[in-house]
Amino acid sequence: MENGETKFDNKYLLERQLEMLKTFYDRKLLTKEQYEFEIQVLTTRIKTDSEND
């Protein structure tokens, strides 16, 4: 891409979001129920290339 921009795919973005959720959970900013709910939402809404195979 031009101007040094980096293109991130959905798989990368999903992994980063899951890492952030784990950090929030580890720091007790989310309950276990909130953490599990958010994981479910993210994994069902973000389509990765491996799901298209």
Beta strands, then each sheet from edge to edge (+ up, - down):
end
